[in-house]
């Protein structure tokens, strides 16, 4: 199967994965749907003192305290002025549950394993490690994020030190 293969071709082989895609600024990203626990509209959060700039605060979600991260800010694109049009995607990364604030949810992508392409090595910036791959969908590239790397404690400390 070539990278241009259709979803129907991927379904025949049985080797497909699903990703939820979302928009941050003018770019589209996605994460493995297996991590997604819930999608909800923006509600105000409780800010915590001395937290990273990209951590908006915490949300009490049915008795579970969930930190909410501003993905636009995490990528160095400035802090989001959240409105009711923004969306929080609640994800599980290992044993941790957290929320990511995005501009909008786009689609659910079903792709074959060989349709996830490697990220080219262009420079030595550490932000590349946040990418698990690239997916071609409807004539555009969608960046597959590694939630494990994005929310790795060492990565967060490194970002704060920069």
PLY file of the C-alpha trace (Angstrom):
ply
format ascii 1.0
element vertex 162
property float x
property float y
property float z
element edge 161
property int vertex1
property int vertex2
end_header
0.00 0.00 0.00
1.39 3.38 -0.97
1.12 6.56 1.15
-1.60 7.69 -1.29
-3.70 4.63 -0.46
-7.32 5.17 0.40
-8.98 4.55 3.74
-10.80 1.62 2.08
-7.45 0.04 1.14
-6.23 0.44 4.72
-9.43 -1.08 6.08
-8.92 -4.20 3.96
-5.55 -4.91 5.57
-6.94 -4.41 9.08
-3.90 -2.37 10.10
-5.49 1.00 10.73
-5.30 3.52 13.51
-7.58 6.42 14.28
-6.47 9.92 15.14
-8.47 12.94 16.23
-7.40 16.04 14.34
-7.67 19.59 15.60
-6.66 23.10 14.65
-4.21 25.39 16.45
-3.85 28.69 14.62
-3.72 27.86 10.91
-2.20 24.41 11.38
-3.79 21.01 11.79
-2.48 18.46 14.29
-3.68 15.09 15.52
-3.27 12.66 18.40
-3.98 8.97 18.67
-7.65 8.63 19.54
-6.78 5.94 22.10
-5.56 8.74 24.40
-8.77 10.78 24.13
-11.16 10.49 27.08
-13.52 13.37 26.39
-14.05 16.47 24.26
-15.73 19.47 25.85
-16.27 23.13 25.21
-14.18 25.73 27.01
-15.08 26.49 30.60
-13.03 28.76 32.87
-10.29 27.02 34.85
-8.65 27.80 38.18
-5.14 29.20 37.64
-2.35 27.88 39.87
0.52 30.09 41.07
4.02 29.48 39.68
2.78 27.17 36.94
4.27 27.15 33.42
2.90 29.85 31.11
1.28 27.20 28.89
-0.65 25.69 31.83
-3.90 27.62 32.03
-4.99 26.09 35.32
-6.98 23.15 36.60
-10.50 21.91 36.08
-12.57 19.72 38.41
-13.94 17.08 36.07
-16.33 14.85 38.02
-14.04 14.85 41.05
-10.77 14.51 39.12
-8.47 17.55 39.07
-7.31 17.96 35.46
-4.55 20.40 34.41
-5.42 22.27 31.21
-2.62 23.17 28.79
-2.78 25.86 26.11
-1.36 24.17 23.01
-0.93 27.45 21.13
1.26 28.72 23.98
3.05 25.34 24.30
4.14 25.74 20.68
5.39 29.28 21.27
2.55 30.95 19.35
1.31 33.14 22.21
-1.34 32.56 24.82
-4.90 31.76 23.72
-7.64 34.17 24.70
-10.09 31.32 25.27
-13.72 31.78 24.26
-16.71 29.42 24.27
-15.72 28.50 20.69
-12.49 26.84 21.90
-12.38 23.15 22.74
-10.68 21.13 25.47
-9.61 17.61 24.60
-9.20 15.54 27.76
-6.46 12.96 27.24
-4.76 10.23 29.25
-0.99 9.99 29.04
0.16 7.01 31.05
-1.50 7.37 34.44
-2.01 11.14 34.05
-5.17 12.82 32.81
-4.87 16.31 31.34
-6.63 18.63 28.96
-5.34 20.38 25.89
-6.95 23.60 24.70
-7.28 23.81 20.92
-9.04 26.16 18.53
-11.35 23.49 17.08
-11.67 19.75 16.56
-11.54 18.91 12.84
-12.00 15.25 12.06
-11.32 11.65 12.93
-8.67 10.25 10.60
-8.49 6.52 9.88
-5.17 5.64 8.29
-2.99 2.64 7.69
0.20 2.26 9.71
2.33 2.84 6.61
0.55 6.15 5.96
2.21 7.70 9.03
5.38 9.18 7.58
8.61 10.00 9.39
9.35 13.60 10.30
12.34 14.83 8.28
15.40 15.89 10.24
15.74 19.55 9.32
17.50 21.03 12.32
18.49 20.30 15.90
15.56 22.03 17.61
14.04 20.02 20.41
10.46 20.72 19.28
10.78 18.02 16.60
10.62 15.37 19.31
7.00 16.41 19.95
6.11 14.97 16.54
5.46 11.26 16.15
4.94 11.52 12.39
3.14 13.19 9.52
-0.09 12.08 7.88
-1.28 13.14 4.44
-5.02 13.77 4.57
-7.08 15.44 1.83
-4.03 16.99 0.13
-2.58 18.46 3.32
-0.10 17.35 5.94
-1.32 16.77 9.49
1.30 16.62 12.25
0.87 13.64 14.58
1.80 14.77 18.09
3.47 12.61 20.71
1.57 13.43 23.91
4.17 11.46 25.86
6.91 13.86 24.69
4.80 17.02 24.91
3.99 16.35 28.54
7.23 14.67 29.58
8.35 16.39 32.79
11.91 16.78 31.48
10.58 18.51 28.32
8.52 20.91 30.41
11.46 21.79 32.66
13.64 22.28 29.54
11.03 24.63 28.02
10.83 26.62 31.28
14.62 26.97 31.43
14.89 28.27 27.85
0 1
1 2
2 3
3 4
4 5
5 6
6 7
7 8
8 9
9 10
10 11
11 12
12 13
13 14
14 15
15 16
16 17
17 18
18 19
19 20
20 21
21 22
22 23
23 24
24 25
25 26
26 27
27 28
28 29
29 30
30 31
31 32
32 33
33 34
34 35
35 36
36 37
37 38
38 39
39 40
40 41
41 42
42 43
43 44
44 45
45 46
46 47
47 48
48 49
49 50
50 51
51 52
52 53
53 54
54 55
55 56
56 57
57 58
58 59
59 60
60 61
61 62
62 63
63 64
64 65
65 66
66 67
67 68
68 69
69 70
70 71
71 72
72 73
73 74
74 75
75 76
76 77
77 78
78 79
79 80
80 81
81 82
82 83
83 84
84 85
85 86
86 87
87 88
88 89
89 90
90 91
91 92
92 93
93 94
94 95
95 96
96 97
97 98
98 99
99 100
100 101
101 102
102 103
103 104
104 105
105 106
106 107
107 108
108 109
109 110
110 111
111 112
112 113
113 114
114 115
115 116
116 117
117 118
118 119
119 120
120 121
121 122
122 123
123 124
124 125
125 126
126 127
127 128
128 129
129 130
130 131
131 132
132 133
133 134
134 135
135 136
136 137
137 138
138 139
139 140
140 141
141 142
142 143
143 144
144 145
145 146
146 147
147 148
148 149
149 150
150 151
151 152
152 153
153 154
154 155
155 156
156 157
157 158
158 159
159 160
160 161
